[in-house]
Amino acid sequence: QVQLVESGGGLVQAGGSLRLSCAASGHTFSMYYMGWFRLAPGKEREFVATISGSGGYSYYTDSVKGRFTISRDNAKNTVYLQMNNLKPEDTAVYYCAGKLGSYSLRAGNYDYWGQGTQVTVSS
């Protein structure tokens, strides 16, 4: 069982930055692919980024490429999402998620989820 707790959300002006953190319980964190997803009002849950267990592979949805960076510190059981040049359309609840095996862009393939953290970007 893995428990995930996100933090770092908040209100920021367009063009600003935030760093989200997701702390995981358990001793096998490095075995998990970790992902960030977001849910905006009136929209379906959207894949944002994923990172391999070693941190050597990452993948992003097109709308955040060049602005967001996913990283992890396995010694701290934590995955991060650095978000720069934020836009109003980035406003959403951001969730981290974990899964064993290969990477996936599909939320349904992730086994463990955090409670979410709100990110609001004002124009």
OpenMM code with the backbone's topology and positions (N, CA, C; nanometers):
from openmm import Vec3, app, unit

residues = "GLN VAL GLN LEU VAL GLU SER GLY GLY GLY LEU VAL GLN ALA GLY GLY SER LEU ARG LEU SER CYS ALA ALA SER GLY HIS THR PHE SER MET TYR TYR MET GLY TRP PHE ARG LEU ALA PRO GLY LYS GLU ARG GLU PHE VAL ALA THR ILE SER GLY SER GLY GLY TYR SER TYR TYR THR ASP SER VAL LYS GLY ARG PHE THR ILE SER ARG ASP ASN ALA LYS ASN THR VAL TYR LEU GLN MET ASN ASN LEU LYS PRO GLU ASP THR ALA VAL TYR TYR CYS ALA GLY LYS LEU GLY SER TYR SER LEU ARG ALA GLY ASN TYR ASP TYR TRP GLY GLN GLY THR GLN VAL THR VAL SER SER".split()
positions = [
    Vec3(0.0844, -0.1195, 0.0000),
    Vec3(0.0000, 0.0000, 0.0000),
    Vec3(0.0876, 0.1241, 0.0000),
    Vec3(0.0566, 0.2166, -0.0853),
    Vec3(0.1301, 0.3424, -0.0953),
    Vec3(0.0338, 0.4564, -0.0682),
    Vec3(0.0731, 0.5456, 0.0179),
    Vec3(-0.0056, 0.6664, 0.0442),
    Vec3(0.0682, 0.7863, -0.0111),
    Vec3(-0.0066, 0.8738, -0.0775),
    Vec3(0.0506, 0.9902, -0.1440),
    Vec3(-0.0132, 1.1174, -0.0888),
    Vec3(0.0700, 1.2162, -0.0594),
    Vec3(0.0206, 1.3430, -0.0061),
    Vec3(0.0837, 1.4567, -0.0849),
    Vec3(-0.0015, 1.5338, -0.1555),
    Vec3(0.0468, 1.6471, -0.2331),
    Vec3(0.0506, 1.7733, -0.1491),
    Vec3(0.1360, 1.8650, -0.1888),
    Vec3(0.1413, 1.9970, -0.1279),
    Vec3(0.2004, 2.0945, -0.2296),
    Vec3(0.1873, 2.2228, -0.1995),
    Vec3(0.2508, 2.3236, -0.2827),
    Vec3(0.1593, 2.4018, -0.3738),
    Vec3(0.0314, 2.3664, -0.3753),
    Vec3(-0.0614, 2.4421, -0.4582),
    Vec3(-0.0866, 2.5805, -0.4013),
    Vec3(-0.1576, 2.6622, -0.4782),
    Vec3(-0.1899, 2.7955, -0.4320),
    Vec3(-0.2388, 2.8837, -0.5441),
    Vec3(-0.2448, 3.0134, -0.5154),
    Vec3(-0.2895, 3.1141, -0.6111),
    Vec3(-0.1672, 3.1898, -0.6620),
    Vec3(-0.1566, 3.2005, -0.7926),
    Vec3(-0.0428, 3.2693, -0.8536),
    Vec3(-0.0903, 3.3453, -0.9756),
    Vec3(-0.0233, 3.4536, -1.0067),
    Vec3(-0.0567, 3.5300, -1.1261),
    Vec3(0.0005, 3.4618, -1.2501),
    Vec3(-0.0619, 3.4886, -1.3624),
    Vec3(-0.0115, 3.4356, -1.4888),
    Vec3(0.1339, 3.4747, -1.5071),
    Vec3(0.2140, 3.3785, -1.5536),
    Vec3(0.3566, 3.4005, -1.5689),
    Vec3(0.4385, 3.3588, -1.4485),
    Vec3(0.3702, 3.3320, -1.3395),
    Vec3(0.4385, 3.2929, -1.2169),
    Vec3(0.4732, 3.1452, -1.2128),
    Vec3(0.5266, 3.1026, -1.0988),
    Vec3(0.5734, 2.9645, -1.0828),
    Vec3(0.5233, 2.9047, -0.9514),
    Vec3(0.5086, 2.7752, -0.9519),
    Vec3(0.4801, 2.6971, -0.8326),
    Vec3(0.5543, 2.5654, -0.8421),
    Vec3(0.5868, 2.5072, -0.7270),
    Vec3(0.6417, 2.3722, -0.7254),
    Vec3(0.5529, 2.2845, -0.6384),
    Vec3(0.4973, 2.1833, -0.6999),
    Vec3(0.4173, 2.0865, -0.6278),
    Vec3(0.5070, 1.9731, -0.5792),
    Vec3(0.4740, 1.9215, -0.4619),
    Vec3(0.5444, 1.8064, -0.4070),
    Vec3(0.4443, 1.6960, -0.3775),
    Vec3(0.4915, 1.5745, -0.3861),
    Vec3(0.4076, 1.4593, -0.3540),
    Vec3(0.4937, 1.3631, -0.2726),
    Vec3(0.4614, 1.3501, -0.1457),
    Vec3(0.5366, 1.2634, -0.0561),
    Vec3(0.4684, 1.1274, -0.0486),
    Vec3(0.5486, 1.0218, -0.0632),
    Vec3(0.4958, 0.8855, -0.0647),
    Vec3(0.5415, 0.8081, 0.0570),
    Vec3(0.4543, 0.7243, 0.1061),
    Vec3(0.4920, 0.6328, 0.2137),
    Vec3(0.5483, 0.5053, 0.1516),
    Vec3(0.6072, 0.4206, 0.2343),
    Vec3(0.6540, 0.2920, 0.1834),
    Vec3(0.8023, 0.2913, 0.1527),
    Vec3(0.8549, 0.1705, 0.1348),
    Vec3(0.9975, 0.1529, 0.1161),
    Vec3(1.0360, 0.1164, -0.0262),
    Vec3(0.9391, 0.1130, -0.1173),
    Vec3(0.9668, 0.0707, -0.2546),
    Vec3(0.9340, 0.1800, -0.3544),
    Vec3(0.9472, 0.3029, -0.3117),
    Vec3(0.9085, 0.4173, -0.3948),
    Vec3(0.9779, 0.4151, -0.5300),
    Vec3(1.1029, 0.3755, -0.5332),
    Vec3(1.1801, 0.3790, -0.6574),
    Vec3(1.1299, 0.2790, -0.7617),
    Vec3(1.0429, 0.1879, -0.7221),
    Vec3(0.9875, 0.0910, -0.8159),
    Vec3(0.8696, 0.1476, -0.8940),
    Vec3(0.8163, 0.2607, -0.8505),
    Vec3(0.6928, 0.3129, -0.9067),
    Vec3(0.7162, 0.4203, -1.0115),
    Vec3(0.6460, 0.4053, -1.1234),
    Vec3(0.6281, 0.5184, -1.2120),
    Vec3(0.5348, 0.6154, -1.1399),
    Vec3(0.5678, 0.7432, -1.1441),
    Vec3(0.4840, 0.8446, -1.0818),
    Vec3(0.4325, 0.9389, -1.1898),
    Vec3(0.3092, 0.9824, -1.1697),
    Vec3(0.2498, 1.0735, -1.2662),
    Vec3(0.1807, 1.1893, -1.1976),
    Vec3(0.1645, 1.2962, -1.2718),
    Vec3(0.0815, 1.4091, -1.2285),
    Vec3(-0.0339, 1.4212, -1.3267),
    Vec3(-0.1529, 1.4384, -1.2709),
    Vec3(-0.2741, 1.4607, -1.3478),
    Vec3(-0.3405, 1.5862, -1.2943),
    Vec3(-0.4346, 1.6400, -1.3712),
    Vec3(-0.5085, 1.7563, -1.3236),
    Vec3(-0.6529, 1.7469, -1.3667),
    Vec3(-0.7380, 1.8088, -1.2841),
    Vec3(-0.8816, 1.8092, -1.3086),
    Vec3(-0.9321, 1.9515, -1.2960),
    Vec3(-0.9772, 2.0048, -1.4078),
    Vec3(-1.0331, 2.1397, -1.4100),
    Vec3(-1.1854, 2.1319, -1.4118),
    Vec3(-1.2515, 2.2353, -1.3625),
    Vec3(-1.3989, 2.2338, -1.3610),
    Vec3(-1.4570, 2.2121, -1.4998),
    Vec3(-1.5487, 2.1180, -1.5079),
    Vec3(-1.6147, 2.0915, -1.6352),
    Vec3(-1.5348, 2.0108, -1.7337),
    Vec3(-1.4172, 1.9632, -1.6921),
    Vec3(-1.3317, 1.8864, -1.7834),
    Vec3(-1.3004, 1.7500, -1.7249),
    Vec3(-1.2515, 1.6611, -1.8087),
    Vec3(-1.2087, 1.5310, -1.7614),
    Vec3(-1.0678, 1.5398, -1.7054),
    Vec3(-1.0348, 1.4405, -1.6209),
    Vec3(-0.9007, 1.4358, -1.5643),
    Vec3(-0.8003, 1.4230, -1.6776),
    Vec3(-0.6954, 1.5039, -1.6720),
    Vec3(-0.5982, 1.5145, -1.7804),
    Vec3(-0.4594, 1.4750, -1.7329),
    Vec3(-0.3914, 1.3942, -1.8146),
    Vec3(-0.2523, 1.3604, -1.7883),
    Vec3(-0.1656, 1.4845, -1.8042),
    Vec3(-0.0685, 1.5024, -1.7136),
    Vec3(0.0233, 1.6156, -1.7215),
    Vec3(0.1656, 1.5684, -1.7492),
    Vec3(0.2161, 1.4768, -1.6646),
    Vec3(0.3553, 1.4332, -1.6786),
    Vec3(0.3725, 1.3013, -1.6052),
    Vec3(0.4755, 1.2263, -1.6456),
    Vec3(0.5096, 1.1031, -1.5769),
    Vec3(0.6608, 1.0879, -1.5731),
    Vec3(0.7097, 1.0109, -1.4758),
    Vec3(0.8529, 0.9903, -1.4600),
    Vec3(0.8773, 0.8468, -1.4165),
    Vec3(0.9843, 0.7881, -1.4672),
    Vec3(1.0167, 0.6500, -1.4342),
    Vec3(1.0694, 0.6393, -1.2917),
    Vec3(1.0813, 0.5166, -1.2449),
    Vec3(1.1257, 0.4935, -1.1089),
    Vec3(1.2647, 0.5481, -1.0800),
    Vec3(1.3534, 0.5377, -1.1759),
    Vec3(1.4895, 0.5883, -1.1586),
    Vec3(1.4992, 0.7376, -1.1848),
    Vec3(1.3974, 0.7932, -1.2470),
    Vec3(1.4002, 0.9334, -1.2852),
    Vec3(1.4627, 0.9579, -1.4209),
    Vec3(1.5044, 0.8523, -1.4888),
    Vec3(1.5744, 0.8680, -1.6150),
    Vec3(1.4864, 0.8919, -1.7352),
    Vec3(1.3563, 0.8697, -1.7189),
    Vec3(1.2634, 0.8895, -1.8297),
    Vec3(1.1464, 0.9733, -1.7827),
    Vec3(1.1079, 1.0681, -1.8629),
    Vec3(0.9906, 1.1497, -1.8316),
    Vec3(0.9177, 1.1840, -1.9599),
    Vec3(0.7909, 1.2150, -1.9443),
    Vec3(0.7084, 1.2462, -2.0605),
    Vec3(0.6024, 1.3469, -2.0183),
    Vec3(0.5691, 1.4396, -2.1095),
    Vec3(0.4777, 1.5472, -2.0779),
    Vec3(0.3681, 1.5584, -2.1830),
    Vec3(0.2533, 1.6069, -2.1397),
    Vec3(0.1528, 1.6430, -2.2362),
    Vec3(0.1997, 1.7691, -2.3092),
    Vec3(0.1560, 1.7850, -2.4328),
    Vec3(0.2076, 1.8925, -2.5171),
    Vec3(0.1880, 2.0310, -2.4562),
    Vec3(0.0769, 2.0525, -2.3881),
    Vec3(0.0438, 2.1866, -2.3409),
    Vec3(0.1362, 2.2365, -2.2303),
    Vec3(0.2147, 2.1465, -2.1693),
    Vec3(0.3033, 2.1890, -2.0607),
    Vec3(0.4509, 2.1730, -2.0949),
    Vec3(0.4814, 2.1160, -2.2103),
    Vec3(0.6208, 2.0972, -2.2494),
    Vec3(0.6930, 2.2313, -2.2540),
    Vec3(0.8123, 2.2343, -2.1955),
    Vec3(0.8902, 2.3570, -2.1914),
    Vec3(0.8575, 2.4477, -2.0743),
    Vec3(0.7469, 2.4178, -2.0050),
    Vec3(0.7063, 2.5000, -1.8900),
    Vec3(0.7099, 2.4218, -1.7587),
    Vec3(0.6736, 2.2950, -1.7634),
    Vec3(0.6694, 2.2116, -1.6442),
    Vec3(0.7845, 2.1114, -1.6466),
    Vec3(0.8347, 2.0769, -1.5273),
    Vec3(0.9381, 1.9750, -1.5147),
    Vec3(0.9028, 1.8810, -1.4006),
    Vec3(0.8981, 1.7525, -1.4313),
    Vec3(0.8745, 1.6515, -1.3283),
    Vec3(1.0093, 1.5958, -1.2852),
    Vec3(1.0253, 1.5734, -1.1562),
    Vec3(1.1484, 1.5163, -1.1030),
    Vec3(1.1149, 1.4368, -0.9781),
    Vec3(1.2113, 1.3624, -0.9288),
    Vec3(1.1889, 1.2850, -0.8082),
    Vec3(1.3169, 1.2721, -0.7299),
    Vec3(1.2996, 1.2544, -0.5994),
    Vec3(1.4100, 1.2281, -0.5087),
    Vec3(1.3740, 1.0998, -0.4340),
    Vec3(1.4295, 0.9898, -0.4781),
    Vec3(1.3916, 0.8615, -0.4185),
    Vec3(1.4389, 0.8487, -0.2746),
    Vec3(1.5430, 0.9191, -0.2383),
    Vec3(1.5881, 0.9162, -0.0987),
    Vec3(1.4858, 0.9812, -0.0060),
    Vec3(1.4070, 1.0729, -0.0608),
    Vec3(1.3044, 1.1418, 0.0176),
    Vec3(1.1644, 1.0922, -0.0142),
    Vec3(1.1549, 0.9901, -0.0999),
    Vec3(1.0228, 0.9371, -0.1382),
    Vec3(0.9300, 1.0479, -0.1879),
    Vec3(0.9830, 1.1360, -0.2703),
    Vec3(0.9062, 1.2525, -0.3131),
    Vec3(0.9203, 1.2754, -0.4633),
    Vec3(0.8094, 1.3099, -0.5251),
    Vec3(0.8096, 1.3509, -0.6652),
    Vec3(0.7636, 1.4963, -0.6714),
    Vec3(0.8199, 1.5702, -0.7658),
    Vec3(0.7936, 1.7131, -0.7763),
    Vec3(0.7385, 1.7483, -0.9139),
    Vec3(0.6672, 1.8586, -0.9184),
    Vec3(0.6267, 1.9163, -1.0466),
    Vec3(0.6567, 2.0659, -1.0390),
    Vec3(0.7625, 2.1074, -1.1062),
    Vec3(0.7973, 2.2490, -1.1151),
    Vec3(0.7190, 2.3086, -1.2304),
    Vec3(0.6405, 2.4101, -1.2014),
    Vec3(0.5536, 2.4708, -1.3007),
    Vec3(0.5947, 2.6170, -1.3183),
    Vec3(0.6422, 2.6496, -1.4361),
    Vec3(0.6849, 2.7856, -1.4687),
    Vec3(0.5951, 2.8445, -1.5766),
    Vec3(0.5967, 2.9772, -1.5873),
    Vec3(0.5165, 3.0466, -1.6879),
    Vec3(0.3720, 2.9964, -1.6860),
    Vec3(0.3149, 2.9954, -1.5692),
    Vec3(0.1789, 2.9431, -1.5547),
    Vec3(0.0777, 3.0283, -1.6288),
    Vec3(-0.0244, 2.9613, -1.6790),
    Vec3(-0.1305, 3.0266, -1.7551),
    Vec3(-0.2639, 3.0006, -1.6869),
    Vec3(-0.3623, 3.0867, -1.7081),
    Vec3(-0.4946, 3.0636, -1.6468),
    Vec3(-0.5511, 2.9256, -1.6796),
    Vec3(-0.5228, 2.8732, -1.7972),
    Vec3(-0.5744, 2.7408, -1.8335),
    Vec3(-0.5066, 2.6273, -1.7578),
    Vec3(-0.4036, 2.6570, -1.6793),
    Vec3(-0.3422, 2.5564, -1.5930),
    Vec3(-0.4183, 2.5408, -1.4613),
    Vec3(-0.5171, 2.6258, -1.4389),
    Vec3(-0.5962, 2.6186, -1.3159),
    Vec3(-0.6679, 2.4851, -1.3065),
    Vec3(-0.6453, 2.4141, -1.1955),
    Vec3(-0.7028, 2.2810, -1.1778),
    Vec3(-0.6622, 2.2278, -1.0404),
    Vec3(-0.7234, 2.1171, -1.0025),
    Vec3(-0.6727, 2.0382, -0.8906),
    Vec3(-0.5710, 1.9407, -0.9476),
    Vec3(-0.4523, 1.9416, -0.8912),
    Vec3(-0.3439, 1.8569, -0.9389),
    Vec3(-0.3289, 1.7358, -0.8462),
    Vec3(-0.3208, 1.6183, -0.9074),
    Vec3(-0.3085, 1.4935, -0.8339),
    Vec3(-0.1799, 1.4217, -0.8734),
    Vec3(-0.1129, 1.3639, -0.7757),
    Vec3(-0.0049, 1.2720, -0.8108),
    Vec3(-0.0578, 1.1296, -0.7984),
    Vec3(0.0029, 1.0420, -0.8736),
    Vec3(-0.0414, 0.9036, -0.8795),
    Vec3(0.0786, 0.8128, -0.9021),
    Vec3(0.0657, 0.6875, -0.8589),
    Vec3(0.1754, 0.5928, -0.8745),
    Vec3(0.1293, 0.4598, -0.9286),
    Vec3(0.2186, 0.3946, -1.0018),
    Vec3(0.1893, 0.2624, -1.0547),
    Vec3(0.3190, 0.1843, -1.0714),
    Vec3(0.3062, 0.0532, -1.0630),
    Vec3(0.4178, -0.0358, -1.0938),
    Vec3(0.4172, -0.0662, -1.2430),
    Vec3(0.5260, -0.1216, -1.2916),
    Vec3(0.5312, -0.1628, -1.4311),
    Vec3(0.5696, -0.0483, -1.5215),
    Vec3(0.5180, -0.0487, -1.6425),
    Vec3(0.5580, 0.0486, -1.7435),
    Vec3(0.4802, 0.1788, -1.7263),
    Vec3(0.5263, 0.2825, -1.7988),
    Vec3(0.4619, 0.4116, -1.7849),
    Vec3(0.3256, 0.4090, -1.8530),
    Vec3(0.2413, 0.5026, -1.8134),
    Vec3(0.1108, 0.5134, -1.8756),
    Vec3(0.0640, 0.6569, -1.8714),
    Vec3(-0.0130, 0.6954, -1.9725),
    Vec3(-0.0745, 0.8264, -1.9763),
    Vec3(-0.2188, 0.8209, -1.9282),
    Vec3(-0.2659, 0.7016, -1.8979),
    Vec3(-0.4060, 0.6830, -1.8628),
    Vec3(-0.4244, 0.6797, -1.7124),
    Vec3(-0.5132, 0.7621, -1.6608),
    Vec3(-0.5378, 0.7679, -1.5175),
    Vec3(-0.5829, 0.6340, -1.4624),
    Vec3(-0.6607, 0.5592, -1.5411),
    Vec3(-0.7143, 0.4319, -1.4948),
    Vec3(-0.6097, 0.3263, -1.4699),
    Vec3(-0.4884, 0.3478, -1.5201),
    Vec3(-0.3813, 0.2502, -1.5014),
    Vec3(-0.2996, 0.2760, -1.3752),
    Vec3(-0.3282, 0.3843, -1.3062),
    Vec3(-0.2556, 0.4160, -1.1838),
    Vec3(-0.3299, 0.3596, -1.0641),
    Vec3(-0.2557, 0.3027, -0.9707),
    Vec3(-0.3160, 0.2331, -0.8574),
    Vec3(-0.3316, 0.3201, -0.7340),
    Vec3(-0.2468, 0.4176, -0.7188),
    Vec3(-0.2452, 0.4977, -0.5963),
    Vec3(-0.2554, 0.6452, -0.6311),
    Vec3(-0.3353, 0.7173, -0.5513),
    Vec3(-0.3637, 0.8581, -0.5775),
    Vec3(-0.3555, 0.9395, -0.4501),
    Vec3(-0.3095, 1.0624, -0.4653),
    Vec3(-0.3154, 1.1568, -0.3559),
    Vec3(-0.4507, 1.2256, -0.3519),
    Vec3(-0.4662, 1.3165, -0.2570),
    Vec3(-0.5947, 1.3838, -0.2368),
    Vec3(-0.6104, 1.5066, -0.3259),
    Vec3(-0.5015, 1.5502, -0.3865),
    Vec3(-0.5055, 1.6644, -0.4769),
    Vec3(-0.4681, 1.7949, -0.4087),
    Vec3(-0.4170, 1.8870, -0.4886),
    Vec3(-0.3842, 2.0206, -0.4401),
    Vec3(-0.4287, 2.1213, -0.5453),
    Vec3(-0.4935, 2.2292, -0.5004),
    Vec3(-0.5518, 2.3260, -0.5919),
    Vec3(-0.4460, 2.4236, -0.6423),
    Vec3(-0.4439, 2.4424, -0.7726),
    Vec3(-0.3607, 2.5447, -0.8355),
    Vec3(-0.4536, 2.6405, -0.9078),
    Vec3(-0.4448, 2.7682, -0.8743),
    Vec3(-0.5273, 2.8698, -0.9385),
    Vec3(-0.4362, 2.9772, -0.9971),
    Vec3(-0.4510, 3.0017, -1.1259),
    Vec3(-0.3695, 3.1005, -1.1952),
    Vec3(-0.4598, 3.2140, -1.2404),
    Vec3(-0.4335, 3.3323, -1.1896),
    Vec3(-0.5149, 3.4485, -1.2251),
    Vec3(-0.4546, 3.5215, -1.3447),
    Vec3(-0.5424, 3.5817, -1.4222),
    Vec3(-0.4949, 3.6528, -1.5423),
    Vec3(-0.4643, 3.7980, -1.5142),
] * unit.nanometer
topology = app.Topology()
chain = topology.addChain("A")
for resn in residues:
    res = topology.addResidue(resn, chain)
    for name in ("N", "CA", "C"):
        topology.addAtom(name, app.Element.getBySymbol(name[0]), res)
